[in-house]
Amino acid sequence: MKVVLYIYSALFVFALSFAVIKNEPKNQDDTFSNRVKVALRNTGNTLLLQTRDSSSLVLPIIQNGPHIFQLTFEMELPIVPDSLVASVERNFKAMNLPSDYLVEVVDCQQNEVNYSYAVSDSEERNIVPCLGRNLPMNCYSIHVIFPKPTVVKESKLSAPWYTLVVFGTLGVGLFFLVKRKETAEPQNALAYIPIGNYAFYTDQNKLVKDGADIQLTAKETDLLKIFADNINQVVSRDQLLKEVWENKGVFVGRSLDTFISKLRKKFKDEDHINLINVHGVGYKLEILKDSKK
């Protein structure tokens, strides 16, 4: 379970980093500029087709500043304000551009503004004059100015942040699941066998008394397991040799006596625990009834 938690944490950090990078504000938005250029080029093409001109070129869109763009034509043409307003609005919406901008129709030769209008997020602030009054055939350039910083419209909760929310929700659930499991089964991870005032941790090869650890060897642990399963009962010498040594393919002489002596020393501070030698039979781990304090 801890491995799963670690993997999830790594994925969560990755999702958080991706969300922050994805939503980091940019002063120069190349994607925005490209969208404006596409929208203005399509607007220019629409204006030419409305004058039955299908051969003249729409010249490359010029960007005169971070938020200023210029549409120019190869040939002269008349400007119909109604068509210009409708075409710009339609193409800007198609390219998901801001709905706050200023449009100026400039005379190429005299560099004077012959027509202009403003569109705002609020319809009450829209200023679109002189509809129905067409501008005569002339050389014109159309300037578009965005007064606000360019921000591409997105849903309130973009994909990276949506992913982050999902990861966060799963993480909270996983956290509580792990905590619940750890709380529900705390004793399983610390299971021990009581021997008098000692706690015998078989998986950790140790005895614990009054908070102090007494380390055991593997053989001492194997022997003490047998005695712990047979408290106050005689365990034959043959059984001990067979289960601890012979079943593992190891032949010993007086090793058993040596390890019994070592185990006795582990309990030397406990008067009520005795590892008794039953002559000619085996050994007995004796625990008197008043050993518990």
PyMOL commands that set and color helices and strands:
alter all, ss='L'
color gray80, all
select helices_A, chain A and resi 2-22+30-50+81-94+123-125+159-184+186-189+218-228+237-244+246-248+255-266+289-291
alter helices_A, ss='H'
color red, helices_A
select strands_A, chain A and resi 62-65+68-72+77-79+101-107+113-119+135-138+140-145+193-195+198-201+206-209+212-215+234-236+273-278+282-287
alter strands_A, ss='S'
color yellow, strands_A
deselect
rebuild
show_as cartoon
